C-alpha cells in the first residue's frame, strides 16, 4: 500500500539519532518473518541504493521499519 501525506500531516520524531529530515522523507514499513541482521542490513542498503539512483534521496530522508511476524500471526 502506498499513501501520500502532506508535511503537516506527518510526525517523524527521532529522539536518539538527531537526524535532520526534510519534507521529502520516505517511510517504508515492512512486515516480515524474522531475518538475520545481515539480511536486514543488506535490504536497507538495497532499498536506499535503488531509491537514491532514481530519486537522489538523502540517507536521512529514508526511514525503514521492519515489523517481525510469525506464521501464527
Residue pairs with C-beta under 8 A, 6 or more apart in sequence:
7 23
10 25
10 27
12 21
12 25
12 27
12 63
14 21
19 60
20 60
21 60
21 61
21 63
22 58
22 60
22 61
24 57
24 58
24 61
25 61
25 62
25 63
26 51
26 57
26 61
26 62
26 63
27 63
27 64
27 65
28 47
28 62
28 63
28 64
28 65
29 64
29 65
29 66
29 67
30 43
30 64
30 65
30 66
30 67
31 66
31 67
31 69
32 66
32 67
32 68
32 69
33 68
33 69
33 70
33 71
34 68
34 70
35 43
35 66
40 66
43 64
43 66
44 64
47 62
47 64
48 57
48 59
48 62
51 57
51 62
